[in-house]
């Protein structure tokens, strides 16, 4: 006798999964909307999923949680973190504000090269080739290449510059765009 109205149970929420909304992974069924990373809650697919026991993760979160630790491990900027060692009892010297305005007084290429590596336009620290992004004609660390107002990560297509600082298009429009009747 057929099983009317039934189906497999979702591995995340436990409710019935019907064929039209089913995603299968590791022998289990999920609703498309429930097939999310256990940590960051990003949508997963067959190319981004990593499984540990009965839990599903995106590859980035899986690497951070279960991957090898220590010097030399990690694969690019996706595995970098801001861990300062507090859980090991290491006290940070000072906690910088996450989005400081541009403080580099000398943007001359000659002065930057004379002193050593180019300096990041946001934090003023040395920027080396592996972590360098050029925006508004100046060097930035990948982590510093963010909107000065909201902190959103930027790309060359989403970047707007004003007075040496960089903004996402939304913040630029809100703060420096036209004002008055009929705008916004």
Backbone as CSV, one residue per row, in Angstrom:
resi,resn,N_x,N_y,N_z,CA_x,CA_y,CA_z,C_x,C_y,C_z
1,UNK,0.849,-1.178,0.000,0.000,0.000,0.000,0.894,1.240,0.000
2,UNK,0.598,2.247,-0.851,1.451,3.434,-0.933,1.386,4.282,0.326
3,UNK,2.449,5.028,0.551,2.552,5.921,1.711,2.081,7.305,1.279
4,UNK,0.766,7.572,1.382,0.181,8.844,0.935,0.598,9.983,1.852
5,UNK,1.023,11.078,1.243,1.337,12.279,2.004,2.624,12.174,2.795
6,UNK,3.319,11.086,2.641,4.540,10.919,3.419,5.761,11.205,2.592
7,UNK,6.859,11.191,3.238,8.141,11.400,2.569,9.236,11.261,3.604
8,UNK,10.435,11.460,3.180,11.560,11.412,4.104,11.492,12.577,5.074
9,UNK,12.164,12.413,6.202,12.215,13.483,7.203,13.477,14.315,6.987
10,UNK,13.348,15.622,7.167,14.465,16.553,6.979,15.518,16.322,8.059
11,UNK,16.787,16.263,7.664,17.891,16.068,8.594,18.118,17.265,9.509
12,UNK,17.528,18.418,9.182,17.713,19.611,10.008,16.502,19.881,10.893
13,UNK,15.312,19.949,10.284,14.127,20.340,11.065,13.244,19.165,11.476
14,UNK,13.411,17.984,10.852,12.650,16.809,11.232,11.276,16.703,10.593
15,UNK,10.872,17.691,9.800,9.560,17.636,9.141,9.656,16.883,7.822
16,UNK,8.530,16.541,7.254,8.477,15.799,6.001,9.055,16.619,4.858
17,UNK,9.874,15.964,4.039,10.456,16.598,2.859,9.788,16.002,1.634
18,UNK,9.147,16.847,0.844,8.512,16.386,-0.388,9.518,16.481,-1.534
19,UNK,9.302,15.663,-2.547,10.268,15.493,-3.626,10.694,16.822,-4.273
20,UNK,9.771,17.741,-4.484,10.077,19.001,-5.178,11.030,19.897,-4.383
21,UNK,11.089,19.718,-3.070,11.943,20.576,-2.239,13.108,19.815,-1.625
22,UNK,13.365,18.590,-2.105,14.339,17.720,-1.467,15.759,17.926,-1.993
23,UNK,16.705,17.960,-1.053,18.134,17.932,-1.345,18.678,16.748,-0.561
24,UNK,19.423,15.866,-1.232,19.971,14.705,-0.546,21.461,14.882,-0.339
25,UNK,21.902,14.512,0.851,23.312,14.617,1.188,23.648,13.538,2.203
26,UNK,24.664,12.758,1.920,25.150,11.739,2.842,24.032,10.790,3.270
27,UNK,23.154,10.436,2.326,22.073,9.500,2.608,20.902,10.097,3.378
28,UNK,20.916,11.382,3.620,19.821,12.041,4.332,19.144,13.044,3.411
29,UNK,17.916,13.383,3.737,17.148,14.359,2.968,17.037,15.657,3.748
30,UNK,17.012,16.774,3.029,16.862,18.106,3.619,15.900,18.912,2.764
31,UNK,15.182,19.853,3.393,14.490,20.871,2.618,15.579,21.759,2.025
32,UNK,15.340,22.313,0.852,16.320,23.233,0.257,16.646,24.374,1.219
33,UNK,15.623,24.905,1.905,15.827,26.038,2.809,16.461,25.627,4.142
34,UNK,16.529,24.330,4.442,17.159,23.851,5.678,18.595,23.387,5.455
35,UNK,19.020,23.308,4.200,20.350,22.806,3.873,21.344,23.957,4.015
36,UNK,21.682,24.250,5.295,22.503,25.406,5.665,23.698,24.975,6.496
37,UNK,24.759,25.766,6.444,25.936,25.538,7.281,25.539,25.665,8.753
38,UNK,26.028,24.755,9.599,25.705,24.762,11.035,26.244,25.996,11.750
39,UNK,27.279,26.649,11.188,27.910,27.783,11.849,27.424,29.106,11.275
40,UNK,27.679,29.343,9.983,27.392,30.662,9.394,26.017,30.746,8.749
41,UNK,25.318,29.629,8.622,23.959,29.557,8.080,23.870,29.903,6.590
42,UNK,24.964,29.777,5.842,24.931,30.001,4.399,24.279,28.803,3.728
43,UNK,23.591,29.053,2.598,23.015,27.968,1.812,24.137,27.091,1.277
44,UNK,23.903,25.794,1.237,24.900,24.847,0.773,24.448,24.194,-0.520
45,UNK,25.406,23.653,-1.249,25.117,22.797,-2.395,26.213,21.740,-2.460
46,UNK,26.176,20.910,-3.478,27.114,19.788,-3.540,28.562,20.230,-3.643
47,UNK,28.820,21.447,-4.098,30.201,21.905,-4.236,30.722,22.614,-2.986
48,UNK,29.831,23.013,-2.082,30.263,23.778,-0.907,30.084,23.040,0.409
49,UNK,29.494,21.855,0.389,29.191,21.138,1.624,30.392,20.335,2.128
50,UNK,30.551,20.306,3.440,31.525,19.448,4.116,30.787,18.818,5.299
51,UNK,30.963,17.513,5.509,30.190,16.785,6.518,31.109,16.321,7.639
52,UNK,30.647,16.480,8.873,31.355,15.951,10.035,30.309,15.336,10.950
53,UNK,30.431,14.035,11.207,29.413,13.272,11.929,28.076,13.497,11.223
54,UNK,27.075,13.984,11.901,25.777,14.209,11.267,25.553,15.683,10.956
55,UNK,26.591,16.493,11.034,26.451,17.936,10.834,27.006,18.351,9.480
56,UNK,26.355,19.357,8.864,26.804,19.871,7.571,27.348,21.285,7.759
57,UNK,28.447,21.572,7.055,29.128,22.858,7.141,29.502,23.326,5.740
58,UNK,29.728,24.631,5.593,30.364,25.099,4.371,31.846,24.758,4.521
59,UNK,32.576,24.725,3.431,33.977,24.309,3.499,34.814,25.253,4.351
60,UNK,34.476,26.533,4.332,35.237,27.504,5.116,35.072,27.257,6.620
61,UNK,33.834,27.113,7.088,33.587,26.871,8.519,34.120,25.514,8.954
62,UNK,33.999,24.509,8.078,34.527,23.189,8.395,36.042,23.272,8.607
63,UNK,36.738,23.994,7.721,38.185,24.146,7.844,38.574,24.848,9.132
64,UNK,37.819,25.885,9.508,38.120,26.617,10.738,37.896,25.755,11.968
65,UNK,36.836,24.923,11.917,36.474,24.133,13.096,37.265,22.833,13.210
66,UNK,37.475,22.142,12.091,38.083,20.814,12.145,39.405,20.687,11.385
67,UNK,39.806,21.716,10.672,41.026,21.637,9.878,42.260,21.716,10.756
68,UNK,43.438,21.503,10.146,44.691,21.573,10.900,44.935,22.982,11.408
69,UNK,45.593,23.091,12.534,45.872,24.380,13.159,47.380,24.596,13.199
70,UNK,47.788,25.830,13.223,49.201,26.136,13.388,49.786,26.849,12.199
71,UNK,51.046,27.183,12.293,51.738,27.941,11.266,51.788,27.167,9.961
72,UNK,51.480,27.847,8.865,51.585,27.221,7.556,50.313,26.555,7.082
73,UNK,49.279,26.441,7.931,48.037,25.822,7.510,47.051,26.893,7.103
74,UNK,46.079,26.502,6.344,45.085,27.439,5.855,45.316,27.629,4.375
75,UNK,44.272,28.058,3.687,44.393,28.209,2.243,43.809,29.547,1.838
76,UNK,44.583,30.590,1.950,44.158,31.900,1.470,43.356,32.667,2.486
77,UNK,42.782,33.772,2.013,42.099,34.713,2.898,40.857,34.112,3.550
78,UNK,40.256,33.078,2.947,39.052,32.480,3.524,39.294,31.810,4.861
79,UNK,40.540,31.491,5.163,40.823,30.811,6.424,41.474,31.734,7.446
80,UNK,41.695,32.993,7.078,42.278,33.917,8.038,41.263,34.242,9.113
81,UNK,41.729,34.459,10.326,40.802,34.860,11.376,41.433,35.937,12.228
82,UNK,40.656,36.487,13.121,41.121,37.574,13.964,41.371,37.094,15.391
83,UNK,41.621,35.796,15.570,41.874,35.249,16.893,43.157,35.844,17.452
84,UNK,43.063,36.500,18.598,44.234,37.120,19.221,44.753,36.284,20.388
85,UNK,44.170,35.102,20.607,44.662,34.202,21.632,44.048,34.404,23.004
86,UNK,42.917,35.127,23.112,42.305,35.372,24.419,41.947,34.071,25.138
87,UNK,41.490,33.054,24.372,41.088,31.785,25.013,42.285,31.036,25.586
88,UNK,43.486,31.417,25.176,44.698,30.799,25.703,45.318,31.638,26.815
89,UNK,44.648,32.725,27.194,45.143,33.572,28.265,46.076,34.675,27.789
90,UNK,46.165,34.865,26.471,47.019,35.927,25.932,46.207,37.214,25.904
91,UNK,46.745,38.265,26.490,46.054,39.554,26.538,46.517,40.415,25.364
92,UNK,45.580,40.918,24.548,45.990,41.802,23.460,46.473,43.139,24.020
93,UNK,47.456,43.753,23.338,47.994,45.029,23.808,46.929,46.107,23.800
94,UNK,46.232,46.238,22.700,45.115,47.177,22.624,44.212,46.710,21.504
95,UNK,42.943,46.970,21.633,41.989,46.565,20.626,41.705,47.762,19.739
96,UNK,42.164,47.724,18.477,41.904,48.852,17.593,40.432,48.885,17.180
97,UNK,39.948,50.084,16.866,38.575,50.183,16.385,38.536,49.521,15.013
98,UNK,37.431,48.832,14.688,37.404,48.043,13.473,37.484,48.872,12.187
99,UNK,37.038,50.109,12.187,37.023,50.898,10.958,37.588,52.283,11.228
100,UNK,38.905,52.356,11.323,39.536,53.649,11.555,39.597,54.418,10.243
101,UNK,39.471,55.739,10.307,39.617,56.524,9.083,41.060,56.474,8.593
102,UNK,41.264,56.865,7.373,42.589,56.858,6.786,43.528,57.717,7.613
103,UNK,44.697,57.153,7.964,45.644,57.885,8.804,47.006,58.014,8.157
104,UNK,47.202,57.436,6.975,48.507,57.472,6.336,48.759,58.866,5.778
105,UNK,49.672,59.658,6.385,49.867,61.036,5.962,50.595,61.164,4.627
106,UNK,51.423,60.192,4.257,52.224,60.319,3.054,51.858,59.221,2.076
107,UNK,51.143,59.592,1.008,50.736,58.582,0.034,51.671,58.553,-1.169
108,UNK,52.783,59.266,-1.105,53.752,59.274,-2.192,54.338,57.877,-2.372
109,UNK,54.320,57.386,-3.606,54.860,56.053,-3.892,56.340,55.979,-3.524
110,UNK,57.099,57.048,-3.807,58.516,57.056,-3.497,58.749,56.921,-1.995
111,UNK,57.996,57.688,-1.186,58.170,57.641,0.267,57.802,56.270,0.815
112,UNK,56.738,55.672,0.272,56.323,54.359,0.763,57.357,53.299,0.416
113,UNK,57.892,53.323,-0.780,58.869,52.321,-1.197,60.206,52.536,-0.502
114,UNK,60.539,53.784,-0.215,61.793,54.088,0.447,61.811,53.510,1.851
115,UNK,60.682,53.554,2.548,60.594,53.072,3.921,60.460,51.550,3.946
116,UNK,60.011,50.943,2.876,59.820,49.494,2.833,58.579,49.185,2.029
117,UNK,57.777,48.262,2.505,56.557,47.894,1.807,55.587,49.067,1.824
118,UNK,54.658,49.053,0.869,53.633,50.093,0.838,52.795,50.001,2.104
119,UNK,52.203,51.091,2.498,51.404,51.150,3.725,49.929,51.133,3.378
120,UNK,49.151,50.422,4.176,47.703,50.342,3.998,47.093,51.723,4.246
121,UNK,46.176,52.110,3.393,45.539,53.418,3.506,44.592,53.514,4.700
122,UNK,44.180,52.406,5.277,43.291,52.451,6.429,44.078,52.338,7.737
123,UNK,44.886,51.274,7.893,45.533,51.027,9.185,46.978,51.525,9.249
124,UNK,47.592,51.804,8.095,48.948,52.319,8.096,50.032,51.261,8.208
125,UNK,49.669,49.985,8.352,50.662,48.910,8.431,51.142,48.535,7.031
126,UNK,52.264,47.831,6.952,52.814,47.399,5.665,51.853,46.464,4.960
127,UNK,51.745,46.632,3.643,50.901,45.771,2.817,51.812,45.012,1.870
128,UNK,51.798,43.698,1.952,52.617,42.867,1.085,51.759,42.321,-0.053
129,UNK,52.388,41.890,-1.116,51.702,41.509,-2.346,50.565,40.509,-2.139
130,UNK,50.734,39.534,-1.269,49.722,38.489,-1.084,48.434,39.009,-0.468
131,UNK,48.499,40.138,0.222,47.315,40.657,0.896,46.889,42.020,0.356
132,UNK,47.483,42.455,-0.760,47.269,43.814,-1.252,46.093,43.900,-2.208
133,UNK,45.288,44.950,-2.028,44.200,45.303,-2.925,44.412,46.776,-3.259
134,UNK,44.252,47.130,-4.517,44.367,48.532,-4.912,42.959,49.068,-5.122
135,UNK,42.658,50.167,-4.464,41.363,50.820,-4.604,41.545,52.309,-4.469
136,UNK,40.875,53.083,-5.322,41.004,54.539,-5.330,42.475,54.924,-5.499
137,UNK,43.241,54.085,-6.217,44.634,54.380,-6.504,45.581,54.164,-5.341
138,UNK,45.116,53.543,-4.257,45.959,53.355,-3.072,45.931,51.894,-2.639
139,UNK,46.977,51.447,-1.905,47.019,50.061,-1.425,46.221,49.881,-0.132
140,UNK,45.616,48.699,0.016,44.828,48.345,1.208,45.088,46.874,1.523
141,UNK,44.982,46.502,2.802,44.901,45.075,3.151,43.525,44.594,2.705
142,UNK,43.398,43.316,2.383,42.084,42.780,2.011,41.069,43.010,3.128
143,UNK,41.484,42.826,4.385,40.563,43.022,5.517,40.240,44.488,5.774
144,UNK,41.070,45.405,5.340,40.837,46.841,5.539,40.045,47.452,4.387
145,UNK,39.875,46.707,3.304,39.197,47.208,2.105,37.687,47.112,2.314
146,UNK,37.199,47.978,3.225,35.796,47.966,3.649,35.258,49.383,3.659
147,UNK,33.933,49.490,3.591,33.264,50.791,3.649,33.577,51.466,4.987
148,UNK,33.937,52.748,4.938,34.284,53.492,6.148,33.073,53.703,7.057
149,UNK,31.852,53.622,6.509,30.646,53.841,7.322,30.078,52.535,7.880
150,UNK,29.764,51.575,6.993,29.053,50.364,7.448,29.970,49.160,7.630
151,UNK,31.207,49.226,7.107,32.143,48.113,7.277,31.979,46.998,6.270
152,UNK,31.078,47.174,5.279,30.852,46.132,4.285,32.089,45.968,3.408
153,UNK,32.452,44.727,3.119,33.588,44.418,2.273,33.337,44.985,0.874
154,UNK,34.358,45.553,0.261,34.198,46.207,-1.032,34.906,45.458,-2.145
155,UNK,34.482,45.739,-3.361,35.133,45.276,-4.572,35.283,46.489,-5.470
156,UNK,36.043,46.351,-6.530,36.262,47.500,-7.400,34.953,48.021,-7.993
157,UNK,33.959,47.142,-8.162,32.679,47.569,-8.741,31.749,48.201,-7.705
158,UNK,32.022,48.033,-6.419,31.135,48.576,-5.384,31.787,49.713,-4.622
159,UNK,32.901,50.195,-5.114,33.708,51.185,-4.412,33.376,52.597,-4.867
160,UNK,33.263,53.516,-3.914,33.164,54.939,-4.194,34.114,55.640,-3.247
161,UNK,34.860,56.633,-3.756,35.881,57.302,-2.961,35.525,58.765,-2.771
162,UNK,35.782,59.282,-1.568,35.601,60.711,-1.293,36.638,61.124,-0.267
163,UNK,37.437,62.127,-0.617,38.435,62.704,0.263,39.356,61.643,0.881
164,UNK,39.807,60.695,0.050,40.767,59.699,0.506,40.168,58.518,1.244
165,UNK,38.871,58.498,1.470,38.222,57.390,2.169,37.343,56.650,1.184
166,UNK,37.102,55.355,1.444,36.296,54.548,0.529,34.976,54.163,1.193
167,UNK,33.922,54.078,0.365,32.567,53.793,0.835,31.887,52.849,-0.144
168,UNK,30.897,52.091,0.361,30.039,51.330,-0.540,29.109,52.341,-1.209
169,UNK,28.509,51.962,-2.321,27.668,52.909,-3.057,26.468,53.361,-2.239
170,UNK,25.912,52.464,-1.424,24.755,52.819,-0.596,25.089,53.884,0.439
171,UNK,26.188,53.696,1.179,26.585,54.682,2.195,26.993,56.000,1.558
172,UNK,27.655,55.929,0.410,28.052,57.159,-0.269,26.810,57.961,-0.661
173,UNK,25.819,57.269,-1.225,24.592,57.953,-1.641,23.868,58.555,-0.446
174,UNK,23.795,57.814,0.656,23.106,58.312,1.855,23.800,59.524,2.446
175,UNK,25.124,59.500,2.493,25.876,60.540,3.185,26.309,61.712,2.312
176,UNK,26.504,61.466,1.019,27.036,62.525,0.173,26.182,62.793,-1.062
177,UNK,25.104,62.036,-1.256,24.261,62.204,-2.429,23.350,63.413,-2.295
178,UNK,22.533,63.634,-3.314,21.628,64.796,-3.281,20.603,64.686,-2.155
179,UNK,20.232,65.831,-1.613,19.251,65.872,-0.530,18.143,66.841,-0.906
180,UNK,17.019,66.671,-0.262,15.930,67.619,-0.496,14.683,66.929,-0.992
181,UNK,13.703,67.730,-1.379,12.407,67.209,-1.803,12.572,66.326,-3.030
182,UNK,12.016,65.131,-2.954,12.067,64.198,-4.079,13.239,63.247,-4.047
183,UNK,14.186,63.443,-3.112,15.324,62.531,-3.009,15.196,61.699,-1.757
184,UNK,15.302,60.382,-1.920,15.314,59.463,-0.784,14.076,59.480,-0.054
